[in-house]
Amino acid sequence: MEQLLEKVRRHRVKIDGNVCTVIVTTLVLEGWQRKLDPGYNVMETLQTLLLRADWAKSFAYTIESLMAP
């Protein structure tokens, strides 16, 4: 995430404020999590959840309904 934000800054890409808030909040929470339990990798857990077919399908449906006119 830090690398992504660095590239966004370097190339002056504009990102919606809501997306930035989610990214920064995720970084802060990950930092707290690492201090509480350095052996646990929250990003691996998130990746596992995001790759589950049923969750991804539900998420895609939610996004489509939000984007509908």
PQR file with spaces between the fields and no chain letter, atoms N, CA, C, O and H, PARSE charges and radii, in Angstrom:
ATOM       1  N    MET     1       0.821   -1.188    0.000 -0.4000 1.5000
ATOM       2  CA   MET     1       0.000    0.000    0.000 -0.0000 2.0000
ATOM       3  C    MET     1       0.867    1.255    0.000  0.5500 1.7000
ATOM       4  O    MET     1       0.577    2.233   -0.689 -0.5500 1.4000
ATOM       5  N    GLU     2       1.937    1.203    0.788 -0.4000 1.5000
ATOM       6  CA   GLU     2       2.816    2.367    0.826 -0.0000 2.0000
ATOM       7  C    GLU     2       3.438    2.623   -0.537  0.5500 1.7000
ATOM       8  O    GLU     2       3.570    3.772   -0.957 -0.5500 1.4000
ATOM       9  H    GLU     2       2.173    0.409    1.348  0.4000 1.0000
ATOM      10  N    GLN     3       3.822    1.550   -1.231 -0.4000 1.5000
ATOM      11  CA   GLN     3       4.403    1.694   -2.561 -0.0000 2.0000
ATOM      12  C    GLN     3       3.386    2.276   -3.533  0.5500 1.7000
ATOM      13  O    GLN     3       3.725    3.109   -4.374 -0.5500 1.4000
ATOM      14  H    GLN     3       3.715    0.616   -0.889  0.4000 1.0000
ATOM      15  N    LEU     4       2.143    1.834   -3.413 -0.4000 1.5000
ATOM      16  CA   LEU     4       1.083    2.354   -4.271 -0.0000 2.0000
ATOM      17  C    LEU     4       0.906    3.847   -4.046  0.5500 1.7000
ATOM      18  O    LEU     4       0.826    4.617   -5.003 -0.5500 1.4000
ATOM      19  H    LEU     4       1.868    1.158   -2.730  0.4000 1.0000
ATOM      20  N    LEU     5       0.844    4.255   -2.793 -0.4000 1.5000
ATOM      21  CA   LEU     5       0.682    5.680   -2.498 -0.0000 2.0000
ATOM      22  C    LEU     5       1.877    6.503   -2.970  0.5500 1.7000
ATOM      23  O    LEU     5       1.716    7.640   -3.413 -0.5500 1.4000
ATOM      24  H    LEU     5       0.909    3.629   -2.015  0.4000 1.0000
ATOM      25  N    GLU     6       3.063    5.934   -2.876 -0.4000 1.5000
ATOM      26  CA   GLU     6       4.256    6.635   -3.355 -0.0000 2.0000
ATOM      27  C    GLU     6       4.185    6.850   -4.870  0.5500 1.7000
ATOM      28  O    GLU     6       4.538    7.923   -5.359 -0.5500 1.4000
ATOM      29  H    GLU     6       3.194    5.010   -2.517  0.4000 1.0000
ATOM      30  N    LYS     7       3.735    5.842   -5.609 -0.4000 1.5000
ATOM      31  CA   LYS     7       3.611    5.976   -7.071 -0.0000 2.0000
ATOM      32  C    LYS     7       2.519    6.962   -7.446  0.5500 1.7000
ATOM      33  O    LYS     7       2.662    7.719   -8.407 -0.5500 1.4000
ATOM      34  H    LYS     7       3.449    4.970   -5.212  0.4000 1.0000
ATOM      35  N    VAL     8       1.438    6.953   -6.697 -0.4000 1.5000
ATOM      36  CA   VAL     8       0.357    7.910   -6.931 -0.0000 2.0000
ATOM      37  C    VAL     8       0.881    9.327   -6.732  0.5500 1.7000
ATOM      38  O    VAL     8       0.599   10.219   -7.532 -0.5500 1.4000
ATOM      39  H    VAL     8       1.322    6.339   -5.917  0.4000 1.0000
ATOM      40  N    ARG     9       1.638    9.525   -5.669 -0.4000 1.5000
ATOM      41  CA   ARG     9       2.204   10.850   -5.401 -0.0000 2.0000
ATOM      42  C    ARG     9       3.207   11.251   -6.472  0.5500 1.7000
ATOM      43  O    ARG     9       3.189   12.382   -6.956 -0.5500 1.4000
ATOM      44  H    ARG     9       1.867    8.800   -5.019  0.4000 1.0000
ATOM      45  N    ARG    10       4.077   10.324   -6.837 -0.4000 1.5000
ATOM      46  CA   ARG    10       5.134   10.624   -7.804 -0.0000 2.0000
ATOM      47  C    ARG    10       4.555   10.989   -9.172  0.5500 1.7000
ATOM      48  O    ARG    10       5.060   11.891   -9.840 -0.5500 1.4000
ATOM      49  H    ARG    10       4.091    9.405   -6.444  0.4000 1.0000
ATOM      50  N    HIS    11       3.502   10.293   -9.587 -0.4000 1.5000
ATOM      51  CA   HIS    11       2.928   10.528  -10.910 -0.0000 2.0000
ATOM      52  C    HIS    11       1.724   11.479  -10.878  0.5500 1.7000
ATOM      53  O    HIS    11       1.054   11.695  -11.888 -0.5500 1.4000
ATOM      54  H    HIS    11       3.091    9.560   -9.044  0.4000 1.0000
ATOM      55  N    ARG    12       1.471   12.038   -9.692 -0.4000 1.5000
ATOM      56  CA   ARG    12       0.411   13.025   -9.499 -0.0000 2.0000
ATOM      57  C    ARG    12      -0.953   12.539   -9.993  0.5500 1.7000
ATOM      58  O    ARG    12      -1.683   13.254  -10.679 -0.5500 1.4000
ATOM      59  H    ARG    12       2.015   11.862   -8.871  0.4000 1.0000
ATOM      60  N    VAL    13      -1.267   11.302   -9.622 -0.4000 1.5000
ATOM      61  CA   VAL    13      -2.558   10.714   -9.951 -0.0000 2.0000
ATOM      62  C    VAL    13      -3.570   11.205   -8.927  0.5500 1.7000
ATOM      63  O    VAL    13      -3.299   11.204   -7.726 -0.5500 1.4000
ATOM      64  H    VAL    13      -0.674   10.720   -9.064  0.4000 1.0000
ATOM      65  N    LYS    14      -4.723   11.617   -9.400 -0.4000 1.5000
ATOM      66  CA   LYS    14      -5.767   12.088   -8.491 -0.0000 2.0000
ATOM      67  C    LYS    14      -6.643   10.912   -8.086  0.5500 1.7000
ATOM      68  O    LYS    14      -7.103   10.143   -8.930 -0.5500 1.4000
ATOM      69  H    LYS    14      -4.943   11.617  -10.376  0.4000 1.0000
ATOM      70  N    ILE    15      -6.866   10.784   -6.781 -0.4000 1.5000
ATOM      71  CA   ILE    15      -7.692    9.717   -6.230 -0.0000 2.0000
ATOM      72  C    ILE    15      -8.808   10.355   -5.418  0.5500 1.7000
ATOM      73  O    ILE    15      -8.595   11.338   -4.709 -0.5500 1.4000
ATOM      74  H    ILE    15      -6.492   11.409   -6.096  0.4000 1.0000
ATOM      75  N    ASP    16      -9.993    9.783   -5.531 -0.4000 1.5000
ATOM      76  CA   ASP    16     -11.141   10.260   -4.759 -0.0000 2.0000
ATOM      77  C    ASP    16     -10.799   10.261   -3.269  0.5500 1.7000
ATOM      78  O    ASP    16     -10.119    9.358   -2.781 -0.5500 1.4000
ATOM      79  H    ASP    16     -10.166    8.983   -6.107  0.4000 1.0000
ATOM      80  N    GLY    17     -11.262   11.252   -2.571 -0.4000 1.5000
ATOM      81  CA   GLY    17     -10.983   11.384   -1.142 -0.0000 2.0000
ATOM      82  C    GLY    17     -11.450   10.192   -0.323  0.5500 1.7000
ATOM      83  O    GLY    17     -10.789    9.812    0.643 -0.5500 1.4000
ATOM      84  H    GLY    17     -11.814   11.985   -2.967  0.4000 1.0000
ATOM      85  N    ASN    18     -12.574    9.598   -0.693 -0.4000 1.5000
ATOM      86  CA   ASN    18     -13.074    8.420    0.025 -0.0000 2.0000
ATOM      87  C    ASN    18     -12.125    7.236   -0.115  0.5500 1.7000
ATOM      88  O    ASN    18     -11.913    6.486    0.837 -0.5500 1.4000
ATOM      89  H    ASN    18     -13.111    9.906   -1.478  0.4000 1.0000
ATOM      90  N    VAL    19     -11.556    7.074   -1.305 -0.4000 1.5000
ATOM      91  CA   VAL    19     -10.608    5.986   -1.531 -0.0000 2.0000
ATOM      92  C    VAL    19      -9.347    6.226   -0.704  0.5500 1.7000
ATOM      93  O    VAL    19      -8.811    5.295   -0.103 -0.5500 1.4000
ATOM      94  H    VAL    19     -11.728    7.684   -2.078  0.4000 1.0000
ATOM      95  N    CYS    20      -8.880    7.454   -0.674 -0.4000 1.5000
ATOM      96  CA   CYS    20      -7.699    7.797    0.142 -0.0000 2.0000
ATOM      97  C    CYS    20      -7.948    7.518    1.609  0.5500 1.7000
ATOM      98  O    CYS    20      -7.063    7.027    2.310 -0.5500 1.4000
ATOM      99  H    CYS    20      -9.316    8.210   -1.163  0.4000 1.0000
ATOM     100  N    THR    21      -9.141    7.828    2.077 -0.4000 1.5000
ATOM     101  CA   THR    21      -9.477    7.581    3.476 -0.0000 2.0000
ATOM     102  C    THR    21      -9.403    6.098    3.794  0.5500 1.7000
ATOM     103  O    THR    21      -8.871    5.713    4.836 -0.5500 1.4000
ATOM     104  H    THR    21      -9.860    8.227    1.508  0.4000 1.0000
ATOM     105  N    VAL    22      -9.927    5.268    2.912 -0.4000 1.5000
ATOM     106  CA   VAL    22      -9.880    3.814    3.116 -0.0000 2.0000
ATOM     107  C    VAL    22      -8.437    3.320    3.128  0.5500 1.7000
ATOM     108  O    VAL    22      -8.076    2.496    3.969 -0.5500 1.4000
ATOM     109  H    VAL    22     -10.359    5.581    2.066  0.4000 1.0000
ATOM     110  N    ILE    23      -7.617    3.804    2.219 -0.4000 1.5000
ATOM     111  CA   ILE    23      -6.215    3.374    2.141 -0.0000 2.0000
ATOM     112  C    ILE    23      -5.463    3.769    3.406  0.5500 1.7000
ATOM     113  O    ILE    23      -4.771    2.942    4.000 -0.5500 1.4000
ATOM     114  H    ILE    23      -7.910    4.473    1.535  0.4000 1.0000
ATOM     115  N    VAL    24      -5.592    5.015    3.819 -0.4000 1.5000
ATOM     116  CA   VAL    24      -4.877    5.485    5.011 -0.0000 2.0000
ATOM     117  C    VAL    24      -5.374    4.763    6.261  0.5500 1.7000
ATOM     118  O    VAL    24      -4.573    4.390    7.119 -0.5500 1.4000
ATOM     119  H    VAL    24      -6.154    5.687    3.337  0.4000 1.0000
ATOM     120  N    THR    25      -6.674    4.565    6.369 -0.4000 1.5000
ATOM     121  CA   THR    25      -7.228    3.840    7.521 -0.0000 2.0000
ATOM     122  C    THR    25      -6.697    2.419    7.566  0.5500 1.7000
ATOM     123  O    THR    25      -6.357    1.914    8.636 -0.5500 1.4000
ATOM     124  H    THR    25      -7.324    4.867    5.673  0.4000 1.0000
ATOM     125  N    THR    26      -6.625    1.771    6.409 -0.4000 1.5000
ATOM     126  CA   THR    26      -6.084    0.407    6.338 -0.0000 2.0000
ATOM     127  C    THR    26      -4.628    0.378    6.793  0.5500 1.7000
ATOM     128  O    THR    26      -4.223   -0.529    7.519 -0.5500 1.4000
ATOM     129  H    THR    26      -6.901    2.181    5.540  0.4000 1.0000
ATOM     130  N    LEU    27      -3.838    1.366    6.369 -0.4000 1.5000
ATOM     131  CA   LEU    27      -2.433    1.423    6.788 -0.0000 2.0000
ATOM     132  C    LEU    27      -2.306    1.620    8.295  0.5500 1.7000
ATOM     133  O    LEU    27      -1.459    0.996    8.935 -0.5500 1.4000
ATOM     134  H    LEU    27      -4.166    2.103    5.779  0.4000 1.0000
ATOM     135  N    VAL    28      -3.137    2.477    8.857 -0.4000 1.5000
ATOM     136  CA   VAL    28      -3.091    2.719   10.304 -0.0000 2.0000
ATOM     137  C    VAL    28      -3.471    1.453   11.065  0.5500 1.7000
ATOM     138  O    VAL    28      -2.794    1.066   12.018 -0.5500 1.4000
ATOM     139  H    VAL    28      -3.824    2.983    8.337  0.4000 1.0000
ATOM     140  N    LEU    29      -4.557    0.810   10.639 -0.4000 1.5000
ATOM     141  CA   LEU    29      -4.997   -0.414   11.316 -0.0000 2.0000
ATOM     142  C    LEU    29      -3.968   -1.536   11.173  0.5500 1.7000
ATOM     143  O    LEU    29      -3.759   -2.312   12.105 -0.5500 1.4000
ATOM     144  H    LEU    29      -5.107    1.123    9.865  0.4000 1.0000
ATOM     145  N    GLU    30      -3.334   -1.619   10.019 -0.4000 1.5000
ATOM     146  CA   GLU    30      -2.296   -2.634    9.834 -0.0000 2.0000
ATOM     147  C    GLU    30      -1.117   -2.364   10.771  0.5500 1.7000
ATOM     148  O    GLU    30      -0.533   -3.296   11.325 -0.5500 1.4000
ATOM     149  H    GLU    30      -3.503   -0.989    9.262  0.4000 1.0000
ATOM     150  N    GLY    31      -0.774   -1.100   10.945 -0.4000 1.5000
ATOM     151  CA   GLY    31       0.315   -0.749   11.860 -0.0000 2.0000
ATOM     152  C    GLY    31      -0.007   -1.133   13.295  0.5500 1.7000
ATOM     153  O    GLY    31       0.850   -1.663   14.003 -0.5500 1.4000
ATOM     154  H    GLY    31      -1.248   -0.343   10.496  0.4000 1.0000
ATOM     155  N    TRP    32      -1.231   -0.871   13.730 -0.4000 1.5000
ATOM     156  CA   TRP    32      -1.645   -1.265   15.084 -0.0000 2.0000
ATOM     157  C    TRP    32      -1.608   -2.769   15.237  0.5500 1.7000
ATOM     158  O    TRP    32      -1.145   -3.296   16.249 -0.5500 1.4000
ATOM     159  H    TRP    32      -1.926   -0.440   13.155  0.4000 1.0000
ATOM     160  N    GLN    33      -2.104   -3.454   14.217 -0.4000 1.5000
ATOM     161  CA   GLN    33      -2.142   -4.913   14.256 -0.0000 2.0000
ATOM     162  C    GLN    33      -0.728   -5.483   14.363  0.5500 1.7000
ATOM     163  O    GLN    33      -0.504   -6.429   15.119 -0.5500 1.4000
ATOM     164  H    GLN    33      -2.480   -3.026   13.395  0.4000 1.0000
ATOM     165  N    ARG    34       0.217   -4.931   13.628 -0.4000 1.5000
ATOM     166  CA   ARG    34       1.603   -5.421   13.681 -0.0000 2.0000
ATOM     167  C    ARG    34       2.222   -5.215   15.062  0.5500 1.7000
ATOM     168  O    ARG    34       3.025   -6.032   15.513 -0.5500 1.4000
ATOM     169  H    ARG    34       0.035   -4.163   13.014  0.4000 1.0000
ATOM     170  N    LYS    35       1.849   -4.122   15.732 -0.4000 1.5000
ATOM     171  CA   LYS    35       2.367   -3.894   17.087 -0.0000 2.0000
ATOM     172  C    LYS    35       1.752   -4.870   18.089  0.5500 1.7000
ATOM     173  O    LYS    35       2.426   -5.323   19.014 -0.5500 1.4000
ATOM     174  H    LYS    35       1.197   -3.458   15.365  0.4000 1.0000
ATOM     175  N    LEU    36       0.477   -5.191   17.904 -0.4000 1.5000
ATOM     176  CA   LEU    36      -0.202   -6.099   18.821 -0.0000 2.0000
ATOM     177  C    LEU    36       0.218   -7.556   18.610  0.5500 1.7000
ATOM     178  O    LEU    36       0.409   -8.294   19.577 -0.5500 1.4000
ATOM     179  H    LEU    36      -0.070   -4.823   17.152  0.4000 1.0000
ATOM     180  N    ASP    37       0.362   -7.970   17.344 -0.4000 1.5000
ATOM     181  CA   ASP    37       0.728   -9.356   17.035 -0.0000 2.0000
ATOM     182  C    ASP    37       1.584   -9.379   15.774  0.5500 1.7000
ATOM     183  O    ASP    37       1.058   -9.543   14.673 -0.5500 1.4000
ATOM     184  H    ASP    37       0.207   -7.370   16.559  0.4000 1.0000
ATOM     185  N    PRO    38       2.903   -9.217   15.924 -0.5600 1.5000
ATOM     186  CA   PRO    38       3.799   -9.141   14.767  0.2800 2.0000
ATOM     187  C    PRO    38       3.788  -10.396   13.883  0.5500 1.7000
ATOM     188  O    PRO    38       4.163  -10.325   12.713 -0.5500 1.4000
ATOM     189  N    GLY    39       3.368  -11.526   14.422 -0.4000 1.5000
ATOM     190  CA   GLY    39       3.366  -12.763   13.641 -0.0000 2.0000
ATOM     191  C    GLY    39       2.164  -12.926   12.738  0.5500 1.7000
ATOM     192  O    GLY    39       2.156  -13.809   11.880 -0.5500 1.4000
ATOM     193  H    GLY    39       3.063  -11.584   15.373  0.4000 1.0000
ATOM     194  N    TYR    40       1.151  -12.101   12.908 -0.4000 1.5000
ATOM     195  CA   TYR    40      -0.076  -12.218   12.126 -0.0000 2.0000
ATOM     196  C    TYR    40      -0.027  -11.265   10.942  0.5500 1.7000
ATOM     197  O    TYR    40       0.293  -10.087   11.100 -0.5500 1.4000
ATOM     198  H    TYR    40       1.158  -11.384   13.605  0.4000 1.0000
ATOM     199  N    ASN    41      -0.344  -11.775    9.754 -0.4000 1.5000
ATOM     200  CA   ASN    41      -0.327  -10.939    8.556 -0.0000 2.0000
ATOM     201  C    ASN    41      -1.762  -10.680    8.112  0.5500 1.7000
ATOM     202  O    ASN    41      -2.390  -11.539    7.493 -0.5500 1.4000
ATOM     203  H    ASN    41      -0.604  -12.732    9.626  0.4000 1.0000
ATOM     204  N    VAL    42      -2.274   -9.506    8.427 -0.4000 1.5000
ATOM     205  CA   VAL    42      -3.658   -9.171    8.097 -0.0000 2.0000
ATOM     206  C    VAL    42      -3.871   -9.089    6.592  0.5500 1.7000
ATOM     207  O    VAL    42      -4.971   -9.369    6.116 -0.5500 1.4000
ATOM     208  H    VAL    42      -1.764   -8.809    8.930  0.4000 1.0000
ATOM     209  N    MET    43      -2.855   -8.715    5.835 -0.4000 1.5000
ATOM     210  CA   MET    43      -3.000   -8.616    4.380 -0.0000 2.0000
ATOM     211  C    MET    43      -3.237   -9.990    3.749  0.5500 1.7000
ATOM     212  O    MET    43      -3.985  -10.101    2.778 -0.5500 1.4000
ATOM     213  H    MET    43      -1.961   -8.487    6.221  0.4000 1.0000
ATOM     214  N    GLU    44      -2.615  -11.021    4.284 -0.4000 1.5000
ATOM     215  CA   GLU    44      -2.865  -12.378    3.784 -0.0000 2.0000
ATOM     216  C    GLU    44      -4.308  -12.777    4.053  0.5500 1.7000
ATOM     217  O    GLU    44      -4.955  -13.388    3.202 -0.5500 1.4000
ATOM     218  H    GLU    44      -2.007  -10.931    5.073  0.4000 1.0000
ATOM     219  N    THR    45      -4.808  -12.440    5.217 -0.4000 1.5000
ATOM     220  CA   THR    45      -6.201  -12.750    5.557 -0.0000 2.0000
ATOM     221  C    THR    45      -7.151  -12.007    4.636  0.5500 1.7000
ATOM     222  O    THR    45      -8.120  -12.589    4.149 -0.5500 1.4000
ATOM     223  H    THR    45      -4.283  -11.944    5.908  0.4000 1.0000
ATOM     224  N    LEU    46      -6.891  -10.733    4.390 -0.4000 1.5000
ATOM     225  CA   LEU    46      -7.743   -9.963    3.481 -0.0000 2.0000
ATOM     226  C    LEU    46      -7.704  -10.533    2.072  0.5500 1.7000
ATOM     227  O    LEU    46      -8.732  -10.614    1.398 -0.5500 1.4000
ATOM     228  H    LEU    46      -6.104  -10.259    4.785  0.4000 1.0000
ATOM     229  N    GLN    47      -6.517  -10.928    1.629 -0.4000 1.5000
ATOM     230  CA   GLN    47      -6.390  -11.505    0.289 -0.0000 2.0000
ATOM     231  C    GLN    47      -7.205  -12.792    0.190  0.5500 1.7000
ATOM     232  O    GLN    47      -7.876  -13.025   -0.815 -0.5500 1.4000
ATOM     233  H    GLN    47      -5.682  -10.862    2.176  0.4000 1.0000
ATOM     234  N    THR    48      -7.152  -13.621    1.217 -0.4000 1.5000
ATOM     235  CA   THR    48      -7.926  -14.864    1.231 -0.0000 2.0000
ATOM     236  C    THR    48      -9.418  -14.562    1.144  0.5500 1.7000
ATOM     237  O    THR    48     -10.142  -15.211    0.389 -0.5500 1.4000
ATOM     238  H    THR    48      -6.606  -13.432    2.034  0.4000 1.0000
ATOM     239  N    LEU    49      -9.874  -13.585    1.909 -0.4000 1.5000
ATOM     240  CA   LEU    49     -11.292  -13.214    1.884 -0.0000 2.0000
ATOM     241  C    LEU    49     -11.710  -12.652    0.531  0.5500 1.7000
ATOM     242  O    LEU    49     -12.787  -12.968    0.027 -0.5500 1.4000
ATOM     243  H    LEU    49      -9.285  -13.058    2.522  0.4000 1.0000
ATOM     244  N    LEU    50     -10.861  -11.826   -0.049 -0.4000 1.5000
ATOM     245  CA   LEU    50     -11.199  -11.199   -1.322 -0.0000 2.0000
ATOM     246  C    LEU    50     -11.231  -12.191   -2.471  0.5500 1.7000
ATOM     247  O    LEU    50     -11.945  -11.984   -3.451 -0.5500 1.4000
ATOM     248  H    LEU    50      -9.986  -11.569    0.361  0.4000 1.0000
ATOM     249  N    LEU    51     -10.463  -13.268   -2.358 -0.4000 1.5000
ATOM     250  CA   LEU    51     -10.399  -14.238   -3.452 -0.0000 2.0000
ATOM     251  C    LEU    51     -11.479  -15.313   -3.363  0.5500 1.7000
ATOM     252  O    LEU    51     -11.629  -16.117   -4.283 -0.5500 1.4000
ATOM     253  H    LEU    51      -9.883  -13.437   -1.561  0.4000 1.0000
ATOM     254  N    ARG    52     -12.224  -15.332   -2.271 -0.4000 1.5000
ATOM     255  CA   ARG    52     -13.311  -16.306   -2.166 -0.0000 2.0000
ATOM     256  C    ARG    52     -14.395  -15.961   -3.172  0.5500 1.7000
ATOM     257  O    ARG    52     -14.848  -14.818   -3.234 -0.5500 1.4000
ATOM     258  H    ARG    52     -12.102  -14.679   -1.524  0.4000 1.0000
ATOM     259  N    ALA    53     -14.810  -16.936   -3.956 -0.4000 1.5000
ATOM     260  CA   ALA    53     -15.749  -16.701   -5.060 -0.0000 2.0000
ATOM     261  C    ALA    53     -17.085  -16.136   -4.578  0.5500 1.7000
ATOM     262  O    ALA    53     -17.604  -15.201   -5.187 -0.5500 1.4000
ATOM     263  H    ALA    53     -14.442  -17.864   -3.906  0.4000 1.0000
ATOM     264  N    ASP    54     -17.647  -16.675   -3.511 -0.4000 1.5000
ATOM     265  CA   ASP    54     -18.953  -16.211   -3.065 -0.0000 2.0000
ATOM     266  C    ASP    54     -18.902  -14.771   -2.563  0.5500 1.7000
ATOM     267  O    ASP    54     -19.831  -13.999   -2.801 -0.5500 1.4000
ATOM     268  H    ASP    54     -17.225  -17.434   -3.016  0.4000 1.0000
ATOM     269  N    TRP    55     -17.832  -14.407   -1.874 -0.4000 1.5000
ATOM     270  CA   TRP    55     -17.689  -13.043   -1.388 -0.0000 2.0000
ATOM     271  C    TRP    55     -17.475  -12.096   -2.557  0.5500 1.7000
ATOM     272  O    TRP    55     -18.071  -11.020   -2.600 -0.5500 1.4000
ATOM     273  H    TRP    55     -17.077  -15.034   -1.680  0.4000 1.0000
ATOM     274  N    ALA    56     -16.624  -12.489   -3.512 -0.4000 1.5000
ATOM     275  CA   ALA    56     -16.343  -11.640   -4.670 -0.0000 2.0000
ATOM     276  C    ALA    56     -17.609  -11.418   -5.487  0.5500 1.7000
ATOM     277  O    ALA    56     -17.843  -10.314   -5.979 -0.5500 1.4000
ATOM     278  H    ALA    56     -16.140  -13.363   -3.478  0.4000 1.0000
ATOM     279  N    LYS    57     -18.427  -12.455   -5.637 -0.4000 1.5000
ATOM     280  CA   LYS    57     -19.670  -12.334   -6.388 -0.0000 2.0000
ATOM     281  C    LYS    57     -20.615  -11.345   -5.684  0.5500 1.7000
ATOM     282  O    LYS    57     -21.221  -10.493   -6.333 -0.5500 1.4000
ATOM     283  H    LYS    57     -18.237  -13.352   -5.238  0.4000 1.0000
ATOM     284  N    SER    58     -20.733  -11.464   -4.376 -0.4000 1.5000
ATOM     285  CA   SER    58     -21.574  -10.565   -3.605 -0.0000 2.0000
ATOM     286  C    SER    58     -21.067   -9.128   -3.705  0.5500 1.7000
ATOM     287  O    SER    58     -21.855   -8.191   -3.836 -0.5500 1.4000
ATOM     288  H    SER    58     -20.241  -12.156   -3.849  0.4000 1.0000
ATOM     289  N    PHE    59     -19.763   -8.966   -3.641 -0.4000 1.5000
ATOM     290  CA   PHE    59     -19.156   -7.642   -3.733 -0.0000 2.0000
ATOM     291  C    PHE    59     -19.416   -7.034   -5.109  0.5500 1.7000
ATOM     292  O    PHE    59     -19.750   -5.854   -5.216 -0.5500 1.4000
ATOM     293  H    PHE    59     -19.123   -9.728   -3.534  0.4000 1.0000
ATOM     294  N    ALA    60     -19.263   -7.837   -6.160 -0.4000 1.5000
ATOM     295  CA   ALA    60     -19.506   -7.355   -7.522 -0.0000 2.0000
ATOM     296  C    ALA    60     -20.959   -6.914   -7.671  0.5500 1.7000
ATOM     297  O    ALA    60     -21.242   -5.898   -8.306 -0.5500 1.4000
ATOM     298  H    ALA    60     -18.991   -8.796   -6.074  0.4000 1.0000
ATOM     299  N    TYR    61     -21.875   -7.675   -7.087 -0.4000 1.5000
ATOM     300  CA   TYR    61     -23.299   -7.310   -7.154 -0.0000 2.0000
ATOM     301  C    TYR    61     -23.539   -5.971   -6.441  0.5500 1.7000
ATOM     302  O    TYR    61     -24.300   -5.134   -6.925 -0.5500 1.4000
ATOM     303  H    TYR    61     -21.645   -8.500   -6.571  0.4000 1.0000
ATOM     304  N    THR    62     -22.900   -5.782   -5.313 -0.4000 1.5000
ATOM     305  CA   THR    62     -23.047   -4.533   -4.555 -0.0000 2.0000
ATOM     306  C    THR    62     -22.525   -3.358   -5.373  0.5500 1.7000
ATOM     307  O    THR    62     -23.171   -2.313   -5.448 -0.5500 1.4000
ATOM     308  H    THR    62     -22.281   -6.462   -4.919  0.4000 1.0000
ATOM     309  N    ILE    63     -21.365   -3.530   -5.978 -0.4000 1.5000
ATOM     310  CA   ILE    63     -20.778   -2.463   -6.795 -0.0000 2.0000
ATOM     311  C    ILE    63     -21.692   -2.143   -7.981  0.5500 1.7000
ATOM     312  O    ILE    63     -21.929   -0.973   -8.282 -0.5500 1.4000
ATOM     313  H    ILE    63     -20.841   -4.379   -5.917  0.4000 1.0000
ATOM     314  N    GLU    64     -22.204   -3.172   -8.652 -0.4000 1.5000
ATOM     315  CA   GLU    64     -23.093   -2.949   -9.785 -0.0000 2.0000
ATOM     316  C    GLU    64     -24.353   -2.195   -9.365  0.5500 1.7000
ATOM     317  O    GLU    64     -24.816   -1.317  -10.092 -0.5500 1.4000
ATOM     318  H    GLU    64     -22.012   -4.122   -8.407  0.4000 1.0000
ATOM     319  N    SER    65     -24.904   -2.523   -8.213 -0.4000 1.5000
ATOM     320  CA   SER    65     -26.111   -1.831   -7.766 -0.0000 2.0000
ATOM     321  C    SER    65     -25.819   -0.383   -7.399  0.5500 1.7000
ATOM     322  O    SER    65     -26.681    0.481   -7.563 -0.5500 1.4000
ATOM     323  H    SER    65     -24.527   -3.236   -7.622  0.4000 1.0000
ATOM     324  N    LEU    66     -24.620   -0.108   -6.908 -0.4000 1.5000
ATOM     325  CA   LEU    66     -24.252    1.267   -6.579 -0.0000 2.0000
ATOM     326  C    LEU    66     -24.029    2.105   -7.843  0.5500 1.7000
ATOM     327  O    LEU    66     -24.271    3.312   -7.853 -0.5500 1.4000
ATOM     328  H    LEU    66     -23.921   -0.810   -6.774  0.4000 1.0000
ATOM     329  N    MET    67     -23.572    1.453   -8.888 -0.4000 1.5000
ATOM     330  CA   MET    67     -23.237    2.161  -10.134 -0.0000 2.0000
ATOM     331  C    MET    67     -24.446    2.324  -11.056  0.5500 1.7000
ATOM     332  O    MET    67     -24.390    3.077  -12.028 -0.5500 1.4000
ATOM     333  H    MET    67     -23.375    0.472   -8.880  0.4000 1.0000
ATOM     334  N    ALA    68     -25.536    1.619  -10.751 -0.4000 1.5000
ATOM     335  CA   ALA    68     -26.720    1.684  -11.618 -0.0000 2.0000
ATOM     336  C    ALA    68     -27.283    3.104  -11.645  0.5500 1.7000
ATOM     337  O    ALA    68     -27.246    3.809  -10.636 -0.5500 1.4000
ATOM     338  H    ALA    68     -25.581    1.007   -9.961  0.4000 1.0000
ATOM     339  N    PRO    69     -27.807    3.525  -12.810 -0.5600 1.5000
ATOM     340  CA   PRO    69     -28.354    4.898  -12.923  0.2800 2.0000
ATOM     341  C    PRO    69     -29.593    5.113  -12.089  0.5500 1.7000
ATOM     342  O    PRO    69     -30.154    6.209  -12.088 -0.5500 1.4000
